[in-house]
Structure formats: structure tokens, C-alpha cells
Amino acid sequence: MRIFEALLLAMIAILATASASFAADDGSDVSALTVSGTGEATADADIVTIVLGVETRSESAAEAVADNGRMMADAIEALLAAGVPPEEIKTSQFSIRPTRDWIDGRLSDKVVFEVNNQVTFTLDLADEMDIGVLIDGAVGAGANTVDSVTFGLRDPTPVQEEALVEAVLDAMGKAGVISQAAGVVLGRILSISEGGYSPVPMAESRIYFAADVGAATPIVPGDVKVTATVTITYEIMSGVVTPPDQAE
């Protein structure tokens, strides 16, 4: 059994024996210490999610839509030709909105229709597909916006658990330091609450646009980092001991 699983089971067992409220058996209030801990864990990304699209503008809404549809169809065809599974390509945004440009500090009377169409697809990095070449192919075929290229995990559970264990250990360490400095003895754990994880784990990615027109755009994936927080409340045992630095 992994260390963090054993620790979590032990913490659950301790919590199961704790009182449901901060009250002693005789009904009196219990002094308590509440601490929060934060933990982080990282893992190598195994997926990449790309959002790219086509933006067109025209004084005619119908013309802007027609141009957009043609360019997006060509871009999707390029993605399929590069090996992107058709079931992975999904429309994530489509909008038509009238706009007016600013000319010489004044809003133009001419209305221009702007059409924005985006698709999102996720690929396994294990497939060793050249992401830069794939994006360049889609852009060459008609896509003219790349909203994001983010890296993540198909199954974030193991790294989330590792971060959670680190958070528990961090909180327990803080409790030990505080209790020693305050000269009190900690008792049972009264409650443990999970503060949640960081948003959907996404790795920072770097995109370098090629200096040469004929060169592919290099894309370098980063590590996925997940942050977890927990809050633990301990019972403070009755009686206060004198802190070491104040003892005679």
C-alpha cells in the first residue's frame, strides 16, 4: 500500500473516534486549535488540449458566416489529415455579433459582422504527435486564432492524493510547532476538512513562433502541478504547561 494511502486511512480512523462537536463528555466547552495546511504535487503531463478557431468579418452577416464555415471546414480537414481523431474535435464556441470600428476617435456608422468559431480537441502525448506541425497545418488551411494550448492529466487522482497527503502533513507540522510554542498539549483530532484542489490541473506551456516561415512552431510542455488544502482542528488538553523559554 502506498504511504499516502496508509496515512489517509490512519487519519480517517482517528477522526472516526473524535467527538462530533467541540464539547467534552460533561457538556463543557473544549479548547481547540485549528490549523490549515497546503500541499503540492507534480506529474508529467500526458494530454494536451488545444483550442483554435476562425474569425471572419464582413458587412454582410451571411457572407461572414459563409467565409467562416469554409475556412473552418478546411482547418478541420487538416486536423483530421494530421491524425486527430474525429471524435475528439468538438465545437466549443460559435458567435455572430455586429461591431462598429473606431475611426479618428469616432465610432463608424458602418456595421461589420464578426463571426467567431472555435473547436477544442484533446490528444494523448503518448501518441508522439508533433503539436507544432499540427497547429501550423490547421493555420495554413484556414484557422487564424489559437486561443490556448494547455497540458494536463487523463487521470489526476494519484497526483491529487499526493498533494492531499502533503497538505495533511503540513497542517500536522504546524500544529506541533504552535502547540510547543504555546506550551499546550494537543489531544484528539476533532475535525478534518478538505479545502479542495487547485482548478483543473493545467501545466504551463510555452509556445515559440518559428523565426523561419517554413519551420514548425515549437511547443514545449511543462509539468502539471496540483495544490490541495486541508484544515484540522485539535482538542487542547486541559492544563497549560509553561513554555520552555519561560521556565525558571
C-alpha positions as a LaTeX table, in Angstrom:
\begin{tabular}{lrrr}
\hline
Residue & $x$ (\AA) & $y$ (\AA) & $z$ (\AA) \\
\hline
Met1 & 0.00 & 0.00 & 0.00 \\
Arg2 & 1.31 & 3.44 & $-0.83$ \\
Ile3 & 2.42 & 5.63 & 2.04 \\
Phe4 & $-0.12$ & 8.37 & 1.43 \\
Glu5 & $-3.00$ & 5.83 & 1.29 \\
Ala6 & $-1.92$ & 4.37 & 4.63 \\
Leu7 & $-1.71$ & 7.86 & 6.14 \\
Leu8 & $-5.18$ & 8.78 & 4.89 \\
Leu9 & $-6.66$ & 5.58 & 6.32 \\
Ala10 & $-4.99$ & 6.31 & 9.66 \\
Met11 & $-6.34$ & 9.85 & 9.70 \\
Ile12 & $-9.85$ & 8.57 & 8.92 \\
Ala13 & $-9.60$ & 6.10 & 11.77 \\
Ile14 & $-8.53$ & 8.84 & 14.18 \\
Leu15 & $-11.30$ & 11.10 & 13.01 \\
Ala16 & $-13.87$ & 8.34 & 13.48 \\
Thr17 & $-13.08$ & 8.29 & 17.20 \\
Ala18 & $-13.32$ & 12.06 & 17.56 \\
Ser19 & $-16.29$ & 13.88 & 19.04 \\
Ala20 & $-18.85$ & 15.26 & 16.58 \\
Ser21 & $-18.81$ & 18.64 & 18.33 \\
Phe22 & $-16.34$ & 20.67 & 20.31 \\
Ala23 & $-17.76$ & 19.66 & 23.68 \\
Ala24 & $-16.39$ & 17.49 & 26.43 \\
Asp25 & $-18.24$ & 14.46 & 27.80 \\
Asp26 & $-19.55$ & 16.54 & 30.71 \\
Gly27 & $-21.04$ & 19.13 & 28.33 \\
Ser28 & $-18.40$ & 21.80 & 28.90 \\
Asp29 & $-16.67$ & 23.57 & 26.02 \\
Val30 & $-13.43$ & 22.17 & 24.67 \\
Ser31 & $-10.45$ & 24.38 & 23.89 \\
Ala32 & $-9.32$ & 23.77 & 20.35 \\
Leu33 & $-6.54$ & 24.59 & 17.91 \\
Thr34 & $-7.36$ & 24.88 & 14.21 \\
Val35 & $-4.61$ & 24.81 & 11.61 \\
Ser36 & $-4.55$ & 24.77 & 7.81 \\
Gly37 & $-2.05$ & 23.01 & 5.61 \\
Thr38 & $-1.14$ & 23.22 & 1.94 \\
Gly39 & 0.41 & 20.54 & $-0.21$ \\
Glu40 & 1.68 & 20.41 & $-3.77$ \\
Ala41 & 2.45 & 17.57 & $-6.15$ \\
Thr42 & 3.63 & 17.49 & $-9.74$ \\
Ala43 & 3.48 & 14.98 & $-12.56$ \\
Asp44 & 4.42 & 14.79 & $-16.21$ \\
Ala45 & 1.58 & 15.85 & $-18.49$ \\
Asp46 & 0.10 & 13.06 & $-20.60$ \\
Ile47 & $-2.52$ & 15.03 & $-22.58$ \\
Val48 & $-2.69$ & 18.32 & $-24.46$ \\
Thr49 & $-5.87$ & 20.30 & $-25.11$ \\
Ile50 & $-5.89$ & 22.78 & $-27.97$ \\
Val51 & $-8.45$ & 25.46 & $-28.74$ \\
Leu52 & $-8.19$ & 27.02 & $-32.19$ \\
Gly53 & $-10.64$ & 28.78 & $-34.43$ \\
Val54 & $-11.58$ & 31.00 & $-37.32$ \\
Glu55 & $-12.59$ & 34.66 & $-37.09$ \\
Thr56 & $-14.14$ & 36.41 & $-40.07$ \\
Arg57 & $-15.56$ & 39.88 & $-40.62$ \\
Ser58 & $-17.86$ & 41.28 & $-43.29$ \\
Glu59 & $-20.53$ & 43.93 & $-43.78$ \\
Ser60 & $-22.83$ & 41.02 & $-44.63$ \\
Ala61 & $-23.61$ & 38.56 & $-41.83$ \\
Ala62 & $-24.33$ & 35.83 & $-44.36$ \\
Glu63 & $-21.01$ & 36.39 & $-46.11$ \\
Ala64 & $-19.09$ & 36.36 & $-42.82$ \\
Val65 & $-20.76$ & 33.07 & $-41.85$ \\
Ala66 & $-20.11$ & 31.51 & $-45.27$ \\
Asp67 & $-16.44$ & 32.50 & $-45.24$ \\
Asn68 & $-16.06$ & 31.24 & $-41.70$ \\
Gly69 & $-17.67$ & 27.90 & $-42.48$ \\
Arg70 & $-15.44$ & 27.32 & $-45.47$ \\
Met71 & $-12.24$ & 28.20 & $-43.59$ \\
Met72 & $-13.19$ & 26.11 & $-40.55$ \\
Ala73 & $-14.02$ & 23.10 & $-42.74$ \\
Asp74 & $-10.59$ & 23.32 & $-44.33$ \\
Ala75 & $-8.92$ & 23.65 & $-40.91$ \\
Ile76 & $-10.76$ & 20.60 & $-39.56$ \\
Glu77 & $-9.82$ & 18.64 & $-42.66$ \\
Ala78 & $-6.17$ & 19.49 & $-41.97$ \\
Leu79 & $-6.51$ & 18.31 & $-38.37$ \\
Leu80 & $-8.03$ & 15.00 & $-39.49$ \\
Ala81 & $-5.28$ & 14.56 & $-42.07$ \\
Ala82 & $-2.69$ & 15.12 & $-39.32$ \\
Gly83 & $-4.16$ & 12.25 & $-37.31$ \\
Val84 & $-6.54$ & 13.96 & $-34.86$ \\
Pro85 & $-9.40$ & 11.51 & $-34.12$ \\
Pro86 & $-12.70$ & 12.94 & $-35.44$ \\
Glu87 & $-14.48$ & 12.19 & $-32.14$ \\
Glu88 & $-12.04$ & 14.46 & $-30.30$ \\
Ile89 & $-12.89$ & 17.58 & $-32.34$ \\
Lys90 & $-15.79$ & 19.49 & $-30.76$ \\
Thr91 & $-17.20$ & 22.95 & $-31.38$ \\
Ser92 & $-16.63$ & 24.96 & $-28.20$ \\
Gln93 & $-17.82$ & 28.39 & $-29.36$ \\
Phe94 & $-19.77$ & 29.98 & $-32.20$ \\
Ser95 & $-20.88$ & 33.60 & $-32.24$ \\
Ile96 & $-22.08$ & 36.30 & $-34.62$ \\
Arg97 & $-22.02$ & 39.87 & $-33.42$ \\
Pro98 & $-22.32$ & 43.28 & $-35.08$ \\
Thr99 & $-19.44$ & 45.66 & $-34.45$ \\
Arg100 & $-18.50$ & 49.20 & $-35.40$ \\
Asp101 & $-14.91$ & 50.36 & $-35.78$ \\
Trp102 & $-13.36$ & 53.47 & $-34.26$ \\
Ile103 & $-12.10$ & 55.88 & $-36.94$ \\
Asp104 & $-10.32$ & 59.10 & $-35.97$ \\
Gly105 & $-11.70$ & 58.88 & $-32.46$ \\
Arg106 & $-15.30$ & 58.42 & $-33.58$ \\
Leu107 & $-17.46$ & 55.33 & $-33.87$ \\
Ser108 & $-18.12$ & 54.48 & $-37.50$ \\
Asp109 & $-21.70$ & 54.32 & $-38.78$ \\
Lys110 & $-20.82$ & 51.22 & $-40.79$ \\
Val111 & $-21.75$ & 47.92 & $-39.11$ \\
Val112 & $-19.40$ & 44.99 & $-39.60$ \\
Phe113 & $-20.43$ & 41.48 & $-38.60$ \\
Glu114 & $-17.82$ & 39.42 & $-36.78$ \\
Val115 & $-18.13$ & 35.62 & $-36.72$ \\
Asn116 & $-16.03$ & 33.57 & $-34.31$ \\
Asn117 & $-15.96$ & 29.76 & $-34.48$ \\
Gln118 & $-13.74$ & 27.66 & $-32.19$ \\
Val119 & $-13.06$ & 23.94 & $-31.88$ \\
Thr120 & $-11.44$ & 22.10 & $-28.98$ \\
Phe121 & $-9.64$ & 18.78 & $-29.13$ \\
Thr122 & $-7.53$ & 16.70 & $-26.74$ \\
Leu123 & $-4.63$ & 14.45 & $-27.71$ \\
Asp124 & $-2.56$ & 11.88 & $-25.84$ \\
Leu125 & 1.07 & 12.90 & $-25.66$ \\
Ala126 & 1.97 & 9.21 & $-25.80$ \\
Asp127 & 0.99 & 9.31 & $-29.47$ \\
Glu128 & 4.08 & 11.50 & $-30.04$ \\
Met129 & 2.24 & 13.75 & $-32.48$ \\
Asp130 & 4.12 & 16.94 & $-33.34$ \\
Ile131 & 1.80 & 19.58 & $-31.89$ \\
Gly132 & 3.61 & 22.44 & $-33.59$ \\
Val133 & 3.29 & 20.86 & $-37.03$ \\
Leu134 & $-0.37$ & 20.08 & $-36.38$ \\
Ile135 & $-1.17$ & 23.68 & $-35.42$ \\
Asp136 & 0.79 & 25.06 & $-38.36$ \\
Gly137 & $-1.16$ & 22.78 & $-40.69$ \\
Ala138 & $-4.51$ & 23.96 & $-39.31$ \\
Val139 & $-3.45$ & 27.61 & $-39.54$ \\
Gly140 & $-2.23$ & 27.12 & $-43.09$ \\
Ala141 & $-5.59$ & 25.59 & $-44.03$ \\
Gly142 & $-7.76$ & 28.37 & $-42.60$ \\
Ala143 & $-7.59$ & 28.67 & $-38.81$ \\
Asn144 & $-6.50$ & 32.16 & $-37.77$ \\
Thr145 & $-6.80$ & 32.05 & $-33.96$ \\
Val146 & $-5.15$ & 29.77 & $-31.38$ \\
Asp147 & $-6.81$ & 30.50 & $-28.07$ \\
Ser148 & $-4.90$ & 28.08 & $-25.86$ \\
Val149 & $-2.57$ & 25.09 & $-25.72$ \\
Thr150 & $-2.70$ & 23.51 & $-22.27$ \\
Phe151 & $-1.29$ & 20.31 & $-20.81$ \\
Gly152 & $-2.93$ & 18.09 & $-18.20$ \\
Leu153 & $-3.60$ & 14.57 & $-16.98$ \\
Arg154 & $-6.12$ & 11.99 & $-18.12$ \\
Asp155 & $-6.38$ & 10.74 & $-14.53$ \\
Pro156 & $-5.41$ & 13.41 & $-11.97$ \\
Thr157 & $-6.41$ & 11.27 & $-8.96$ \\
Pro158 & $-2.92$ & 9.98 & $-7.98$ \\
Val159 & $-1.31$ & 13.44 & $-8.03$ \\
Gln160 & $-4.32$ & 14.91 & $-6.19$ \\
Glu161 & $-3.94$ & 12.28 & $-3.47$ \\
Glu162 & $-0.23$ & 13.00 & $-3.17$ \\
Ala163 & $-0.94$ & 16.73 & $-2.77$ \\
Leu164 & $-3.60$ & 15.97 & $-0.17$ \\
Val165 & $-1.20$ & 13.92 & 1.93 \\
Glu166 & 1.37 & 16.72 & 1.78 \\
Ala167 & $-1.32$ & 19.14 & 2.96 \\
Val168 & $-2.18$ & 16.92 & 5.93 \\
Leu169 & 1.48 & 16.59 & 6.90 \\
Asp170 & 1.91 & 20.36 & 6.58 \\
Ala171 & $-1.07$ & 21.00 & 8.87 \\
Met172 & 0.12 & 18.47 & 11.44 \\
Gly173 & 3.60 & 20.01 & 11.44 \\
Lys174 & 2.15 & 23.48 & 12.03 \\
Ala175 & 0.03 & 22.16 & 14.88 \\
Gly176 & 3.11 & 20.69 & 16.54 \\
Val177 & 5.06 & 23.94 & 16.24 \\
Ile178 & 2.18 & 26.08 & 17.54 \\
Ser179 & 1.39 & 23.82 & 20.46 \\
Gln180 & 5.02 & 23.69 & 21.53 \\
Ala181 & 5.39 & 27.46 & 21.31 \\
Ala182 & 2.16 & 27.98 & 23.24 \\
Gly183 & 3.06 & 25.41 & 25.86 \\
Val184 & $-0.03$ & 23.26 & 25.42 \\
Val185 & $-0.58$ & 19.58 & 24.80 \\
Leu186 & $-2.70$ & 18.52 & 21.85 \\
Gly187 & $-5.30$ & 15.81 & 22.22 \\
Arg188 & $-7.53$ & 14.08 & 19.73 \\
Ile189 & $-8.45$ & 15.39 & 16.31 \\
Leu190 & $-11.92$ & 16.90 & 16.40 \\
Ser191 & $-12.35$ & 17.51 & 12.67 \\
Ile192 & $-10.62$ & 17.41 & 9.32 \\
Ser193 & $-11.95$ & 19.26 & 6.31 \\
Glu194 & $-10.65$ & 19.38 & 2.78 \\
Gly195 & $-10.33$ & 22.84 & 1.28 \\
Gly196 & $-10.27$ & 21.49 & $-2.26$ \\
Tyr197 & $-7.74$ & 21.32 & $-5.04$ \\
Ser198 & $-6.44$ & 23.91 & $-7.43$ \\
Pro199 & $-8.52$ & 24.35 & $-10.56$ \\
Val200 & $-8.46$ & 21.64 & $-13.22$ \\
Pro201 & $-4.71$ & 20.83 & $-13.27$ \\
Met202 & $-3.11$ & 22.51 & $-16.23$ \\
Ala203 & 0.57 & 22.74 & $-16.93$ \\
Glu204 & 2.20 & 25.95 & $-18.03$ \\
Ser205 & 3.17 & 25.68 & $-21.67$ \\
Arg206 & 5.49 & 27.71 & $-23.81$ \\
Ile207 & 4.80 & 28.46 & $-27.46$ \\
Tyr208 & 7.60 & 29.75 & $-29.63$ \\
Phe209 & 6.68 & 31.04 & $-33.06$ \\
Ala210 & 9.15 & 29.94 & $-35.67$ \\
Ala211 & 11.53 & 32.56 & $-37.00$ \\
Asp212 & 11.50 & 30.97 & $-40.47$ \\
Val213 & 8.25 & 30.71 & $-42.40$ \\
Gly214 & 8.99 & 27.12 & $-43.36$ \\
Ala215 & 9.84 & 25.98 & $-39.82$ \\
Ala216 & 7.34 & 24.33 & $-37.48$ \\
Thr217 & 6.20 & 26.15 & $-34.34$ \\
Pro218 & 7.96 & 24.53 & $-31.35$ \\
Ile219 & 5.73 & 23.82 & $-28.35$ \\
Val220 & 7.31 & 22.72 & $-25.06$ \\
Pro221 & 5.06 & 21.04 & $-22.46$ \\
Gly222 & 5.54 & 21.70 & $-18.74$ \\
Asp223 & 4.78 & 19.77 & $-15.57$ \\
Val224 & 1.28 & 19.59 & $-14.12$ \\
Lys225 & 1.10 & 20.99 & $-10.59$ \\
Val226 & $-1.82$ & 20.36 & $-8.24$ \\
Thr227 & $-2.33$ & 22.16 & $-4.91$ \\
Ala228 & $-4.52$ & 20.84 & $-2.08$ \\
Thr229 & $-5.51$ & 22.36 & 1.27 \\
Val230 & $-6.87$ & 20.85 & 4.48 \\
Thr231 & $-7.96$ & 22.23 & 7.83 \\
Ile232 & $-7.51$ & 20.21 & 11.03 \\
Thr233 & $-8.93$ & 21.03 & 14.46 \\
Tyr234 & $-7.26$ & 19.51 & 17.53 \\
Glu235 & $-8.51$ & 19.34 & 21.07 \\
Ile236 & $-6.25$ & 21.20 & 23.52 \\
Met237 & $-5.82$ & 19.08 & 26.63 \\
Ser238 & $-6.82$ & 20.68 & 29.94 \\
Gly239 & $-3.98$ & 22.34 & 31.75 \\
Val240 & $-1.25$ & 24.51 & 30.27 \\
Val241 & 2.42 & 23.76 & 30.61 \\
Thr242 & 4.99 & 26.53 & 30.90 \\
Pro243 & 6.83 & 27.16 & 27.64 \\
Pro244 & 10.47 & 26.07 & 27.85 \\
Asp245 & 11.85 & 29.59 & 27.37 \\
Gln246 & 9.78 & 30.86 & 30.35 \\
Ala247 & 10.60 & 28.09 & 32.78 \\
Glu248 & 12.66 & 29.07 & 35.81 \\
\hline
\end{tabular}
